[in-house]
Amino acid sequence: MGYVVRPVPRERQVVLDMLARAAYRFPVHGLVELDVSEARARIDASAGSVSWTGFTIATMARAVALHPEVNGRRAGNRLVMFDWVDVGATVERHVHGAVVLDAVTVRNADQKSCATITGELHQAKESRQPPARPTGLMARVSRLPGPVRRGAVRLAASRARVAASFGPSIGVTSLGMFSRGGGWGIPIAPLTVLATVSGVLERPVVRDGRVVVRPMLPLTLTFDHAVVDGAPAARFVETLRDLTESAAAFGRTDNRSTDEISTSVADDPPQPAGRDEERLGT
């Protein structure tokens, strides 16, 4: 007949549900290019123990720690703000001859080194365990018809404690490394801030009135506008730029340290929290 009909895998249905939920969000994309001369030198000196994704996750987490107003998620008419900085990432794994995409959560990423995070990603990528399947209530929900299943998830997501159980609100994906130049900003629920990492490119830039060639890292940053307004997003991006270009996640460099950047951020107050906002701790 010239074609084969296969059922949509159960784990793929979860991805489709996440994309459907993203349609109820208000994503704002921004492409920035960051000078990673210092970071490249530090990564090269690490003798392969640090990847660009590991460095980006460590840096993103430190920026989020300095801007806790972006570390939240909408739950109905309330915001769930997290006291910890977990970062979600995706890795490709080979399982039984097939390539599967799996999610990894880096716990307390703002307190971990670039090498530690890189090691966690590598361990997850090399795992031969099959992707985790839904169990219990989630397993029963996953067998419901698509519209009913997605409606049930939307209703549950309006409850703060349920929304808090959906994993990190911050994500990093290296999907953009498969392309040249800017990354692919694909909004995925329930992420509030997503950074798509692209491959490092040599770019002509102006430094001290001269045109020089520097390694530049393109990042596509996606914000959920329902949670983060434009001004806080811009402040977050500038802090991320400072931390990235100074390679602050490796420790103090000749440029500004994380503590010095934190001091400057403290002079710029975050957006106020709503009166009905609910904070959920660990």
Disulfide bonds with the S-S distance in Angstrom:
none
